[in-house]
Amino acid sequence: MLFRFWHRCLFLHHASPIKGADGDTLYRTGADDMYFVAFCTALLLFVRSVLRKLVFLPTGRGVCSNYRVSVLPHCSLTNASCARTAIGVVDPAETRKFAEQAWQIMYYGTAWCSGAYILTHTPGWDWANMESYRIGYPHRDLLMITKLYYLLQLAFWLSQIVVTLIEKVGCEVASAVCHTALTQVRSGAKTLSK
């Protein structure tokens, strides 16, 4: 029973009986995908937390303090914030924001490069002929890498919902919640329509 649960969490399911152009196994969506998405959501939250604590926050303290010191010459030391900056004290909100933005830049950069790779290596991909996307629509049978990409995107946006709800509320929280919810609905609809 436990083996079956972890097998659902770690591997893609719902292999299609139809084979791809190169004999590759194609996949469809199904109920077992929710286990994979839940596991990947937890994994992304864990990776985000570890990178945030070990890489992004220390880097943010260094970057933010160096930035403040370089801006310091036009600032009088009678100002309390400039005096704190002169001795290397950095506002924790700045380092938290830096860490969050560093995580997002890292994820978005990786996701963009992965998506571009998948698109350029998909059979039928043609930069000049956009009509080729509609051939055979709806595309219910996906290559393994394409299904993995869709499910990881869904997991990322679910993790962003969790992060938005547990992080300290800032002034931009309403727009972040709306953006995340709309993206999640779009990503979920895309996955379920397959």
C-alpha positions in Angstrom: 0.0 0.0 0.0 2.8 2.4 1.0 4.8 1.5 -2.2 1.8 2.2 -4.4 1.3 5.6 -2.7 4.9 6.6 -3.3 4.9 5.2 -6.8 1.9 7.5 -7.6 3.8 10.5 -6.1 7.1 9.9 -7.9 6.3 8.7 -11.4 4.1 9.8 -14.3 1.0 7.7 -14.9 -1.6 7.1 -17.6 0.6 6.0 -20.5 -1.3 6.1 -23.7 -1.5 3.1 -26.0 -0.6 5.4 -28.9 3.1 5.8 -29.6 4.8 9.0 -30.7 6.4 9.7 -34.0 9.8 8.3 -32.8 8.2 5.4 -30.9 8.2 7.5 -27.6 5.6 6.7 -25.0 2.8 9.3 -24.8 0.9 10.2 -21.7 -2.6 11.4 -20.9 -3.9 13.2 -17.8 -5.7 11.3 -15.1 -6.6 11.2 -11.4 -3.2 9.8 -10.3 -1.6 13.1 -11.5 -2.8 14.8 -8.4 -0.4 12.7 -6.3 2.5 13.8 -8.5 1.4 17.4 -8.4 1.0 17.4 -4.6 4.4 15.8 -4.1 6.1 18.3 -6.5 4.3 21.2 -4.7 5.8 20.0 -1.4 9.2 19.5 -3.0 9.2 23.0 -4.5 8.3 24.5 -1.2 11.1 22.6 0.4 13.7 23.6 -2.3 12.5 27.2 -2.0 12.9 27.2 1.7 16.4 25.6 1.6 17.7 27.9 -1.1 16.1 30.9 0.6 17.8 30.2 3.9 21.2 29.0 2.6 21.7 31.1 -0.5 19.3 34.0 -1.1 19.0 35.5 2.3 22.8 35.7 2.9 23.3 37.0 -0.6 20.5 39.5 -0.1 22.2 40.8 3.1 25.4 41.3 1.2 23.8 42.9 -1.8 21.5 45.2 0.1 24.2 46.4 2.5 26.6 47.0 -0.4 23.9 48.9 -2.3 23.1 51.0 0.8 26.8 51.8 1.5 27.3 52.9 -2.2 24.3 55.2 -1.9 25.4 56.4 1.6 27.8 59.4 0.6 24.9 61.7 -0.2 23.2 60.7 3.1 23.9 62.5 6.4 24.8 60.2 9.3 22.3 62.0 11.6 19.6 60.0 9.8 19.0 56.8 11.8 18.5 54.6 8.8 21.8 55.8 7.2 23.6 55.3 10.5 22.3 51.7 10.7 23.4 51.1 7.1 26.8 52.5 7.8 27.5 49.8 10.4 26.0 47.1 8.1 22.5 46.6 9.5 20.1 45.9 6.6 16.3 46.0 6.8 15.0 42.4 7.0 12.1 43.2 4.7 14.6 44.1 2.0 16.4 40.9 2.3 13.2 38.9 2.4 12.0 40.6 -0.8 15.4 40.0 -2.4 15.2 36.3 -1.5 11.7 35.9 -2.9 12.6 37.7 -6.1 15.8 35.7 -6.5 13.8 32.4 -6.2 11.3 33.6 -8.8 14.0 34.7 -11.2 15.7 31.3 -10.8 12.5 29.4 -11.3 11.1 31.5 -14.2 14.5 31.3 -16.0 14.6 27.6 -15.6 10.9 27.2 -16.7 11.4 29.5 -19.7 14.5 27.6 -20.9 12.8 24.2 -20.3 9.6 25.4 -22.2 11.6 26.7 -25.1 13.5 23.4 -25.3 10.3 21.4 -25.2 8.7 23.5 -27.9 11.6 23.4 -30.2 11.9 19.6 -29.9 8.2 18.9 -30.3 7.2 17.1 -33.5 5.3 19.5 -35.8 6.9 22.6 -34.3 7.3 25.2 -36.9 8.2 28.8 -36.2 6.9 30.1 -39.5 3.6 28.2 -39.6 1.5 28.8 -36.5 -1.3 26.8 -38.0 0.7 23.7 -37.2 -0.3 24.0 -33.6 -3.9 23.3 -34.4 -3.3 20.1 -36.3 -4.7 17.2 -34.3 -6.2 19.5 -31.6 -7.1 18.7 -28.8 -3.7 17.2 -28.0 -4.6 14.6 -25.5 -1.5 12.5 -25.9 1.6 14.3 -24.7 5.3 13.5 -24.7 6.6 12.6 -21.2 8.7 15.8 -21.0 5.6 17.9 -22.0 3.4 16.3 -19.4 6.1 16.7 -16.8 6.4 20.4 -17.7 2.7 21.0 -17.4 2.4 19.2 -14.1 5.5 21.0 -12.7 4.0 24.4 -13.7 0.8 23.5 -11.9 2.8 22.4 -8.8 4.7 25.7 -8.9 1.6 27.8 -9.0 0.1 25.8 -6.2 3.2 26.4 -4.1 2.9 30.1 -4.9 -0.6 30.1 -3.5 0.8 28.5 -0.3 3.6 31.0 -0.1 1.3 33.9 -0.7 -1.0 32.8 2.1 1.8 32.1 4.7 4.2 35.0 4.0 3.9 38.3 5.8 1.2 40.4 4.2 2.6 43.3 2.2 1.0 46.1 0.2 1.0 44.1 -3.0 -0.7 41.0 -1.5 -4.1 41.6 -3.2 -2.6 41.8 -6.7 -0.3 38.8 -6.0 -3.3 36.7 -4.8 -5.4 37.7 -7.9 -2.5 37.0 -10.3 -1.7 33.6 -8.7 -5.4 32.5 -8.6 -5.9 33.5 -12.3 -2.7 31.7 -13.3 -3.7 28.7 -11.3 -7.1 28.5 -12.9 -5.6 28.8 -16.4 -2.9 26.2 -15.7 -5.4 23.8 -14.1 -7.8 24.3 -17.0 -5.0 23.6 -19.5 -4.0 20.4 -17.6 -7.6 19.2 -17.2 -8.5 19.8 -20.8 -5.7 17.4 -22.0 
